[in-house]
Amino acid sequence: MAMPKGPQAFPRTEYLRRLSAVKAEMKRQEIEVLIVTVSSNITYLSGYTARSGYVPQGLIVCLKDEEPCFIVRRCDAPSAKYEMFIDNSRIIGYPESLVGNREMDGFDAVSDFLRDNGLASTGVGLEMKFLPHRSIGKFKAKMPQATLVDFTDCVTWLRLIKSDLEIAIMKEAAAIADAGILRAKEVIRPGVREADAAAEIIATLVRGVNGKPGTDVSDFHLCASPLAATPHTRWSEDVLHQGSQVNFEFGAVRYGYVSALSRTFMIGKPSERLRRVHEGEVAGMEAALAVVRPGITCGDIATAFNSTIKKYGFEKETRCGYSIGIDWLEPTASIKESDRTVLQPNMTFHLLLNNWIDEDFGYALSETFRVTETGAEVFTTLPREIFVM
């Protein structure tokens, strides 16, 4: 029985719009064929979200074809047929003999496909920065007549400005993230294991809200005392107790798109230092969001925040955020003073103001927002407060 198509995150016209933008850039760089290997970019151009990218695979975009082809490990082909908008005949599974093979791999199947279809002597784009040197060498050896062009980050930068359909999906994810923090308010108590608190919150991120489940679990950070000054730790085997500070940073996922947020929790009375930092951070966030509008730069947002918190007697060493979308972080624009990326409507950012001030002291506050024609629209709806338990 053939694999049916599953629920599609977007209509076919949306994917064709994205492919059209990619093809325009391909023409500009005189590329006939593009091999997309970055998983987030494959998601963007096809709807595929399965985690099969740990072995070679490639989405083949050809100027002459309306739809791309996907070369993937054979056992993963059914999930691609279920998730991708493209016709099932254009999803090609390569044999298991190419997996765990020291001499050959899935990129042999990709290059063979190009050669067999008369595409191995044209301009071929590769996302070279994310390919092993050995794999690039393989493409050169198997397609000696091709002109290989580095297409790294070109698709990623096209993702920077979202469509209204993408914005709607990210708002669905934001509502789920809000629910995660509200669940945290119910479970953060003295005597509760960090693992049990994490389990309850993550369950909420999966169950979702408003009839919309979370479709994946993204990075989840529960950083509790004495690790409240760490940015990227998970829960530990410890038990929460009176006086524990718990910093949360997590995101909810809808069809690969993430909306993230951070909040600080305190079991017991917050210290004067924590209250002071919180006051400055909230003022800094308000100042940063107030300057957002088309035409300013990412650096302008960072400057607004940094200049505000200095008035409260502290600084933030790390950047103030980044572009967000598929698979959370988009490695393009950063909210830091040196970034001159000009804001345009429907860019989306994670305004990440989490601040790790000393080895034993940190604070968490962040929002996901989009740039509108007139300012910033924050996706999450929670109050910006220290949640005191």
FIKOLDO-434825 format. One record per residue (C-alpha): x, y, z; residue in one letter. Coordinates in steps of 0.05 Angstrom, whole numbers, padded with zeros to 5 digits. Example, Ala and Ser with C-alpha at 12.3 -4.5 7.8 and 13.67 -1.06 7.14 Angstrom:
+--------+--------+--------+---+
|     xx |     yy |     zz | r |
+--------+--------+--------+---+
|  00246 | -00090 |  00156 | A |
|  00273 | -00021 |  00143 | S |
+--------+--------+--------+---+
//
This chain:
+--------+--------+--------+---+
|     xx |     yy |     zz | r |
+--------+--------+--------+---+
|  00000 |  00000 |  00000 | M |
|  00028 |  00068 | -00020 | A |
|  00043 |  00119 |  00034 | M |
| -00010 |  00174 |  00034 | P |
|  00005 |  00247 |  00042 | K |
| -00001 |  00272 |  00113 | G |
| -00025 |  00340 |  00139 | P |
|  00013 |  00396 |  00104 | Q |
|  00037 |  00455 |  00145 | A |
|  00030 |  00500 |  00084 | F |
| -00005 |  00499 |  00016 | P |
|  00033 |  00479 | -00046 | R |
|  00035 |  00551 | -00069 | T |
|  00076 |  00571 | -00008 | E |
|  00130 |  00520 | -00023 | Y |
|  00131 |  00540 | -00096 | L |
|  00140 |  00613 | -00075 | R |
|  00200 |  00594 | -00033 | R |
|  00230 |  00552 | -00089 | L |
|  00220 |  00609 | -00138 | S |
|  00261 |  00655 | -00093 | A |
|  00316 |  00602 | -00089 | V |
|  00316 |  00593 | -00164 | K |
|  00323 |  00667 | -00175 | A |
|  00387 |  00666 | -00133 | E |
|  00410 |  00604 | -00170 | M |
|  00403 |  00640 | -00236 | K |
|  00441 |  00699 | -00209 | R |
|  00498 |  00653 | -00190 | Q |
|  00493 |  00614 | -00255 | E |
|  00474 |  00549 | -00220 | I |
|  00431 |  00498 | -00256 | E |
|  00424 |  00450 | -00198 | V |
|  00426 |  00460 | -00123 | L |
|  00439 |  00404 | -00073 | I |
|  00407 |  00426 | -00007 | V |
|  00437 |  00387 |  00052 | T |
|  00422 |  00431 |  00113 | V |
|  00362 |  00399 |  00147 | S |
|  00328 |  00465 |  00164 | S |
|  00332 |  00487 |  00092 | N |
|  00303 |  00421 |  00069 | I |
|  00245 |  00433 |  00117 | T |
|  00236 |  00503 |  00089 | Y |
|  00232 |  00480 |  00017 | L |
|  00193 |  00416 |  00025 | S |
|  00159 |  00408 |  00094 | G |
|  00203 |  00350 |  00114 | Y |
|  00219 |  00349 |  00189 | T |
|  00241 |  00277 |  00204 | A |
|  00309 |  00273 |  00238 | R |
|  00345 |  00233 |  00184 | S |
|  00401 |  00282 |  00169 | G |
|  00453 |  00245 |  00209 | Y |
|  00467 |  00206 |  00145 | V |
|  00477 |  00239 |  00077 | P |
|  00414 |  00263 |  00041 | Q |
|  00400 |  00317 | -00009 | G |
|  00342 |  00358 | -00036 | L |
|  00356 |  00369 | -00110 | I |
|  00329 |  00435 | -00137 | V |
|  00334 |  00441 | -00212 | C |
|  00317 |  00504 | -00252 | L |
|  00278 |  00465 | -00304 | K |
|  00234 |  00427 | -00255 | D |
|  00177 |  00456 | -00215 | E |
|  00187 |  00407 | -00157 | E |
|  00252 |  00385 | -00126 | P |
|  00275 |  00312 | -00118 | C |
|  00296 |  00283 | -00052 | F |
|  00351 |  00231 | -00045 | I |
|  00345 |  00198 |  00023 | V |
|  00361 |  00134 |  00059 | R |
|  00310 |  00082 |  00036 | R |
|  00280 |  00070 |  00106 | C |
|  00266 |  00144 |  00112 | D |
|  00232 |  00151 |  00045 | A |
|  00162 |  00135 |  00073 | P |
|  00166 |  00192 |  00123 | S |
|  00188 |  00238 |  00067 | A |
|  00129 |  00216 |  00024 | K |
|  00082 |  00230 |  00083 | Y |
|  00110 |  00299 |  00100 | E |
|  00135 |  00330 |  00035 | M |
|  00091 |  00368 | -00013 | F |
|  00126 |  00339 | -00073 | I |
|  00101 |  00280 | -00114 | D |
|  00121 |  00213 | -00085 | N |
|  00155 |  00193 | -00149 | S |
|  00207 |  00247 | -00136 | R |
|  00228 |  00217 | -00069 | I |
|  00283 |  00166 | -00081 | I |
|  00310 |  00120 | -00028 | G |
|  00382 |  00096 | -00032 | Y |
|  00401 |  00026 | -00009 | P |
|  00424 |  00007 |  00061 | E |
|  00490 | -00015 |  00032 | S |
|  00510 |  00059 |  00031 | L |
|  00500 |  00066 |  00106 | V |
|  00559 |  00050 |  00151 | G |
|  00602 |  00040 |  00089 | N |
|  00673 |  00068 |  00094 | R |
|  00680 |  00078 |  00020 | E |
|  00611 |  00100 | -00004 | M |
|  00551 |  00137 |  00025 | D |
|  00488 |  00174 |  00007 | G |
|  00525 |  00228 | -00030 | F |
|  00546 |  00175 | -00080 | D |
|  00472 |  00165 | -00093 | A |
|  00463 |  00240 | -00101 | V |
|  00520 |  00248 | -00151 | S |
|  00497 |  00186 | -00189 | D |
|  00427 |  00215 | -00194 | F |
|  00455 |  00280 | -00224 | L |
|  00499 |  00242 | -00273 | R |
|  00443 |  00195 | -00294 | D |
|  00397 |  00255 | -00308 | N |
|  00448 |  00295 | -00348 | G |
|  00459 |  00346 | -00293 | L |
|  00532 |  00330 | -00275 | A |
|  00564 |  00378 | -00324 | S |
|  00528 |  00442 | -00304 | T |
|  00535 |  00493 | -00248 | G |
|  00520 |  00456 | -00184 | V |
|  00509 |  00491 | -00118 | G |
|  00530 |  00461 | -00051 | L |
|  00521 |  00484 |  00020 | E |
|  00596 |  00475 |  00029 | M |
|  00606 |  00503 |  00098 | K |
|  00565 |  00446 |  00128 | F |
|  00595 |  00390 |  00085 | L |
|  00656 |  00350 |  00106 | P |
|  00717 |  00362 |  00062 | H |
|  00714 |  00289 |  00041 | R |
|  00643 |  00297 |  00015 | S |
|  00661 |  00359 | -00026 | I |
|  00719 |  00320 | -00054 | G |
|  00672 |  00263 | -00073 | K |
|  00627 |  00310 | -00112 | F |
|  00688 |  00338 | -00149 | K |
|  00713 |  00268 | -00165 | A |
|  00646 |  00240 | -00188 | K |
|  00625 |  00302 | -00227 | M |
|  00690 |  00328 | -00257 | P |
|  00653 |  00367 | -00311 | Q |
|  00610 |  00405 | -00261 | A |
|  00625 |  00475 | -00237 | T |
|  00615 |  00471 | -00161 | L |
|  00591 |  00535 | -00129 | V |
|  00587 |  00550 | -00055 | D |
|  00514 |  00565 | -00040 | F |
|  00523 |  00564 |  00035 | T |
|  00473 |  00607 |  00074 | D |
|  00435 |  00631 |  00012 | C |
|  00373 |  00591 |  00029 | V |
|  00381 |  00608 |  00103 | T |
|  00381 |  00683 |  00088 | W |
|  00318 |  00675 |  00046 | L |
|  00284 |  00647 |  00108 | R |
|  00297 |  00712 |  00146 | L |
|  00232 |  00746 |  00123 | I |
|  00172 |  00703 |  00139 | K |
|  00107 |  00697 |  00102 | S |
|  00042 |  00710 |  00138 | D |
|  00030 |  00635 |  00137 | L |
|  00096 |  00624 |  00174 | E |
|  00078 |  00678 |  00224 | I |
|  00012 |  00643 |  00239 | A |
|  00049 |  00577 |  00253 | I |
|  00098 |  00613 |  00299 | M |
|  00040 |  00644 |  00337 | K |
|  00011 |  00575 |  00348 | E |
|  00079 |  00553 |  00376 | A |
|  00081 |  00615 |  00421 | A |
|  00015 |  00597 |  00452 | A |
|  00042 |  00529 |  00470 | I |
|  00105 |  00560 |  00500 | A |
|  00062 |  00605 |  00543 | D |
|  00025 |  00543 |  00568 | A |
|  00092 |  00512 |  00586 | G |
|  00109 |  00570 |  00633 | I |
|  00039 |  00568 |  00663 | L |
|  00050 |  00494 |  00677 | R |
|  00116 |  00511 |  00709 | A |
|  00078 |  00557 |  00757 | K |
|  00038 |  00496 |  00779 | E |
|  00095 |  00448 |  00789 | V |
|  00154 |  00489 |  00815 | I |
|  00152 |  00475 |  00890 | R |
|  00200 |  00456 |  00946 | P |
|  00212 |  00381 |  00947 | G |
|  00197 |  00370 |  00873 | V |
|  00251 |  00336 |  00833 | R |
|  00277 |  00377 |  00775 | E |
|  00265 |  00318 |  00730 | A |
|  00192 |  00313 |  00750 | D |
|  00181 |  00388 |  00738 | A |
|  00214 |  00382 |  00670 | A |
|  00171 |  00322 |  00652 | A |
|  00107 |  00359 |  00668 | E |
|  00127 |  00421 |  00628 | I |
|  00153 |  00382 |  00568 | I |
|  00088 |  00342 |  00568 | A |
|  00051 |  00408 |  00561 | T |
|  00096 |  00429 |  00503 | L |
|  00078 |  00364 |  00468 | V |
|  00003 |  00364 |  00484 | R |
| -00003 |  00436 |  00460 | G |
| -00063 |  00482 |  00466 | V |
| -00123 |  00503 |  00425 | N |
| -00125 |  00436 |  00391 | G |
| -00055 |  00447 |  00364 | K |
| -00003 |  00398 |  00391 | P |
|  00071 |  00410 |  00393 | G |
|  00101 |  00371 |  00335 | T |
|  00170 |  00363 |  00365 | D |
|  00209 |  00377 |  00429 | V |
|  00261 |  00431 |  00421 | S |
|  00317 |  00450 |  00468 | D |
|  00293 |  00453 |  00540 | F |
|  00334 |  00488 |  00594 | H |
|  00316 |  00484 |  00667 | L |
|  00374 |  00516 |  00703 | C |
|  00362 |  00513 |  00778 | A |
|  00407 |  00534 |  00836 | S |
|  00466 |  00525 |  00839 | P |
|  00464 |  00525 |  00762 | L |
|  00421 |  00587 |  00754 | A |
|  00480 |  00623 |  00724 | A |
|  00489 |  00572 |  00668 | T |
|  00457 |  00582 |  00600 | P |
|  00451 |  00513 |  00569 | H |
|  00446 |  00460 |  00623 | T |
|  00385 |  00414 |  00629 | R |
|  00351 |  00391 |  00692 | W |
|  00393 |  00354 |  00743 | S |
|  00379 |  00298 |  00793 | E |
|  00370 |  00350 |  00847 | D |
|  00307 |  00368 |  00885 | V |
|  00281 |  00439 |  00886 | L |
|  00282 |  00472 |  00955 | H |
|  00266 |  00536 |  00990 | Q |
|  00312 |  00589 |  00962 | G |
|  00320 |  00555 |  00894 | S |
|  00322 |  00600 |  00834 | Q |
|  00300 |  00567 |  00769 | V |
|  00314 |  00598 |  00701 | N |
|  00275 |  00571 |  00643 | F |
|  00290 |  00577 |  00569 | E |
|  00250 |  00534 |  00522 | F |
|  00212 |  00535 |  00457 | G |
|  00150 |  00503 |  00429 | A |
|  00148 |  00473 |  00360 | V |
|  00097 |  00472 |  00304 | R |
|  00119 |  00437 |  00239 | Y |
|  00192 |  00454 |  00253 | G |
|  00179 |  00527 |  00271 | Y |
|  00198 |  00548 |  00342 | V |
|  00175 |  00605 |  00386 | S |
|  00219 |  00612 |  00448 | A |
|  00215 |  00648 |  00514 | L |
|  00251 |  00652 |  00581 | S |
|  00228 |  00669 |  00651 | R |
|  00258 |  00669 |  00721 | T |
|  00225 |  00631 |  00779 | F |
|  00242 |  00638 |  00853 | M |
|  00221 |  00592 |  00909 | I |
|  00218 |  00642 |  00966 | G |
|  00234 |  00716 |  00970 | K |
|  00279 |  00742 |  00914 | P |
|  00343 |  00776 |  00935 | S |
|  00351 |  00850 |  00927 | E |
|  00404 |  00838 |  00874 | R |
|  00356 |  00794 |  00834 | L |
|  00301 |  00846 |  00839 | R |
|  00348 |  00901 |  00816 | R |
|  00371 |  00860 |  00756 | V |
|  00299 |  00843 |  00739 | H |
|  00279 |  00916 |  00741 | E |
|  00336 |  00935 |  00694 | G |
|  00324 |  00877 |  00647 | E |
|  00250 |  00892 |  00640 | V |
|  00266 |  00965 |  00627 | A |
|  00318 |  00943 |  00576 | G |
|  00269 |  00898 |  00541 | M |
|  00217 |  00953 |  00537 | E |
|  00270 |  01000 |  00508 | A |
|  00293 |  00949 |  00457 | A |
|  00222 |  00933 |  00433 | L |
|  00205 |  01007 |  00430 | A |
|  00258 |  01021 |  00377 | V |
|  00238 |  00963 |  00332 | V |
|  00212 |  00985 |  00264 | R |
|  00231 |  00974 |  00191 | P |
|  00294 |  01010 |  00171 | G |
|  00332 |  01006 |  00237 | I |
|  00387 |  00954 |  00247 | T |
|  00396 |  00895 |  00294 | C |
|  00451 |  00936 |  00326 | G |
|  00402 |  00992 |  00343 | D |
|  00360 |  00943 |  00384 | I |
|  00421 |  00919 |  00422 | A |
|  00444 |  00990 |  00435 | T |
|  00376 |  01008 |  00464 | A |
|  00379 |  00950 |  00512 | F |
|  00452 |  00957 |  00532 | N |
|  00448 |  01032 |  00545 | S |
|  00387 |  01021 |  00589 | T |
|  00414 |  00967 |  00634 | I |
|  00478 |  01006 |  00645 | K |
|  00436 |  01056 |  00683 | K |
|  00420 |  01000 |  00731 | Y |
|  00493 |  00984 |  00744 | G |
|  00505 |  00922 |  00703 | F |
|  00520 |  00898 |  00632 | E |
|  00506 |  00839 |  00587 | K |
|  00566 |  00806 |  00555 | E |
|  00529 |  00760 |  00506 | T |
|  00487 |  00782 |  00447 | R |
|  00415 |  00803 |  00456 | C |
|  00383 |  00754 |  00408 | G |
|  00379 |  00727 |  00338 | Y |
|  00333 |  00709 |  00281 | S |
|  00287 |  00652 |  00298 | I |
|  00245 |  00604 |  00257 | G |
|  00256 |  00532 |  00234 | I |
|  00295 |  00491 |  00285 | D |
|  00299 |  00551 |  00332 | W |
|  00361 |  00591 |  00315 | L |
|  00371 |  00617 |  00244 | E |
|  00446 |  00631 |  00235 | P |
|  00436 |  00698 |  00201 | T |
|  00420 |  00763 |  00237 | A |
|  00443 |  00774 |  00309 | S |
|  00418 |  00827 |  00357 | I |
|  00486 |  00855 |  00376 | K |
|  00514 |  00925 |  00367 | E |
|  00559 |  00906 |  00309 | S |
|  00504 |  00874 |  00267 | D |
|  00480 |  00921 |  00212 | R |
|  00424 |  00877 |  00186 | T |
|  00366 |  00924 |  00168 | V |
|  00299 |  00904 |  00196 | L |
|  00242 |  00889 |  00148 | Q |
|  00169 |  00870 |  00162 | P |
|  00158 |  00797 |  00182 | N |
|  00228 |  00785 |  00205 | M |
|  00223 |  00745 |  00270 | T |
|  00272 |  00748 |  00328 | F |
|  00284 |  00716 |  00396 | H |
|  00300 |  00776 |  00440 | L |
|  00343 |  00736 |  00488 | L |
|  00361 |  00779 |  00548 | L |
|  00383 |  00722 |  00593 | N |
|  00443 |  00748 |  00631 | N |
|  00497 |  00705 |  00664 | W |
|  00529 |  00758 |  00707 | I |
|  00572 |  00716 |  00755 | D |
|  00588 |  00643 |  00761 | E |
|  00535 |  00638 |  00816 | D |
|  00485 |  00689 |  00791 | F |
|  00442 |  00693 |  00729 | G |
|  00374 |  00716 |  00704 | Y |
|  00326 |  00695 |  00648 | A |
|  00279 |  00738 |  00606 | L |
|  00264 |  00732 |  00532 | S |
|  00209 |  00740 |  00481 | E |
|  00197 |  00720 |  00409 | T |
|  00173 |  00778 |  00366 | F |
|  00163 |  00798 |  00294 | R |
|  00177 |  00864 |  00260 | V |
|  00113 |  00897 |  00235 | T |
|  00103 |  00958 |  00191 | E |
|  00102 |  01002 |  00253 | T |
|  00139 |  00966 |  00309 | G |
|  00145 |  00899 |  00345 | A |
|  00092 |  00847 |  00357 | E |
|  00109 |  00801 |  00415 | V |
|  00082 |  00731 |  00404 | F |
|  00080 |  00708 |  00477 | T |
|  00031 |  00738 |  00526 | T |
|  00060 |  00724 |  00595 | L |
|  00076 |  00779 |  00645 | P |
|  00149 |  00799 |  00651 | R |
|  00157 |  00784 |  00724 | E |
|  00197 |  00740 |  00771 | I |
|  00150 |  00683 |  00785 | F |
|  00153 |  00676 |  00861 | V |
|  00131 |  00608 |  00888 | M |
+--------+--------+--------+---+
//
